[in-house]
Amino acid sequence: MELFLSLKVSVPLIQIAMLLTLSTLALLFGRIKLALMINYLFALFWGYILNEDLNFLNGMKEIDMKNAAIYFGFGFLVIVLAMIGFFQSRE
């Protein structure tokens, strides 16, 4: 738990403004599922790409590409499952 409390993550203000703008527009036009997907993609981007200098599996530098593939593989799987759920009818 101390790892999460001591971790410092910085996100550029322009990206936060872009997230808020895109999410707000999607919600104003009634596209709740699109707003959820936008927020998820931003979180995925901020979690690994933006802060790649903070290796989330410290001590495993020799298989860094494998870690990235696993991270994005699960991220892609969540996106695919979310899209399947979004297109299901509610009848």
ChimeraX attribute file (.defattr): number of C-alpha atoms within 10 A of each C-alpha:
attribute: neighborCount
match mode: 1-to-1
recipient: residues
	/A:1	5
	/A:2	6
	/A:3	7
	/A:4	7
	/A:5	7
	/A:6	8
	/A:7	9
	/A:8	9
	/A:9	10
	/A:10	9
	/A:11	11
	/A:12	9
	/A:13	9
	/A:14	9
	/A:15	12
	/A:16	12
	/A:17	11
	/A:18	12
	/A:19	18
	/A:20	15
	/A:21	12
	/A:22	16
	/A:23	19
	/A:24	15
	/A:25	14
	/A:26	17
	/A:27	15
	/A:28	11
	/A:29	8
	/A:30	11
	/A:31	13
	/A:32	14
	/A:33	16
	/A:34	17
	/A:35	20
	/A:36	14
	/A:37	16
	/A:38	17
	/A:39	16
	/A:40	15
	/A:41	16
	/A:42	14
	/A:43	14
	/A:44	16
	/A:45	14
	/A:46	17
	/A:47	16
	/A:48	16
	/A:49	12
	/A:50	15
	/A:51	15
	/A:52	12
	/A:53	8
	/A:54	14
	/A:55	14
	/A:56	14
	/A:57	10
	/A:58	8
	/A:59	9
	/A:60	11
	/A:61	11
	/A:62	8
	/A:63	10
	/A:64	15
	/A:65	10
	/A:66	12
	/A:67	16
	/A:68	16
	/A:69	11
	/A:70	12
	/A:71	15
	/A:72	15
	/A:73	12
	/A:74	12
	/A:75	14
	/A:76	14
	/A:77	12
	/A:78	13
	/A:79	15
	/A:80	12
	/A:81	10
	/A:82	14
	/A:83	14
	/A:84	10
	/A:85	11
	/A:86	13
	/A:87	9
	/A:88	8
	/A:89	6
	/A:90	5
	/A:91	3
